Every structure is written in C-alpha cells, then in structure tokens.
Amino acid sequence: SQQGEEDPQALSIQEGENATMNCSYKTSINNLQWYRQNSGRGLVHLILIRSNEREKHSGRLRVTLDTSKKSSSLLITASRAADTASYFCATDVRYRSGGGADGLTFGKGTHLIIQP
Amino acid sequence: KAGVTQTPRYLIKTRGQQVTLSCSPISGHRSVSWYQQTPGQGLQFLFEYFSETQRNKGNFPGRFSGRQFSNSRSEMNVSTLELGDSALYLCASSLVRGTGLYEQYFGPGTRLTVT
C-alpha cells in the first residue's frame, strides 16, 4: 500500500513560475525524502528532511515537514524547462518492534511540466 | 566516482522463463536495495542487501529473490515470469544499511518486458 501520496498528480506551469507539490503519509516516519525521475530513468535524490526538522533548503528547492499533519511540501522556485520530471516523496517508516525497516515507501508522484 | 550501474538496460523475456538482473553499487557502498516500478503500482520496495545478507524484504512472492556478493554487487532473479512482472527494476545503493536513513543513489534501471 502507498505510504506517501503526492498532490497534485500533474502540474503544468510556465517557466519562471514557482511549483509546489505536496505529500501526505500515514504512519510515523524517521525521515522523508524527495526524488526526481526523468522520463522512466533512475531516480535522483533531491533532499532529505528528518522528522525533527521543519524546513530545509537546497538551491532552488525548499522542503517543509509537518509531522503533526503527516505532510510535506516541495517548492521549486524560478522553474526551468529542465525541471520537467516526475517528483516522488519517499518515507522511511519507523522501525517495527524487533528491528528492521520496511524500505523506502514511495508515493505515485507528481508529474511536473514546465512550459517554455 | 562512478554511479550505480545496472545491466542489462532492456530485456524481453517470455512468460514462464526466468531472468537475472545485475547491479553494481557506487564504490564503497555496502547497501543495495531493489525496487519495482510499474504504472499501476508505482515504486515498490523489493529487498535490501547489506554485507551479503538480505536485511529487509517487501511484499513480493518468493519468485523474486536476490543475492549480494562480497564486492557488494547484487543480482536479483525472477523465476517463472508472469506478464505482470513487466516493469522498470531499479537498484539503489547507500553507504550504510537502512534504506531510509540516508539518501539512496539509483541506477538507470532495467526495463523488463514479459511477453
């Protein structure tokens, strides 16, 4: 089952505008990560935010995490055509009793299209 | 530093056959995880290997198996292929175990088509 759910499923904006994607999850997490995937290729790690952090920046990316609402947002500022891709949030659920993690759980992704 | 490599990149197999996919992690990375990506189910965790031992396993049937060698290279095997096994299989490596504790570096994937 999906732990993270991105919203919207698809987003089309003009180059230069800001893009915001949201992610909601169901269970307590150790951290949340955002990844980008270009057209059926491998995923590229964008940013990792730990459960005790509220906001993180990396270049044109800004990620927020609200553990009380079990949600996160990814903001891409001053978008470029090269930002066209699918964006996924991935959560690392807290270790189950007895040890072991369930692996990263990904949402279905937001497909972002930047119009030139 | 070379990235994660996966071979082959594309593969077409027939239902009932078996297939082996290979993954070479980034040098020095000891954790290798495998994921299956399909349009319907999205990205799903298959298993993680660390120090030649399977540490975690996702909710997949026993037809899906894997192993890791002493040089951290990993292979995954799917036996008795079904049409639904058609997917992009992604391998990811990480410096330490625990798939979510640190960022994962993904390979380009192997596109498997089962006919």
Interface residues (C-beta under 8 A of the other chain):
Chain A: Q2 I29 N30 N31 Q33 Y35 G40 R41 G42 L43 V44 H45 L48 F88 A90 T91 D92 V93 G100 A101 D102 G103 L104 T105 F106 G107 K108 G109
Chain B: V4 S33 Y35 G42 L43 Q44 F45 F47 E48 R55 N56 G58 L88 L90 A92 G98 T99 G100 L101 Y102 E103 Q104 Y105 F106 G107 P108 G109 R111
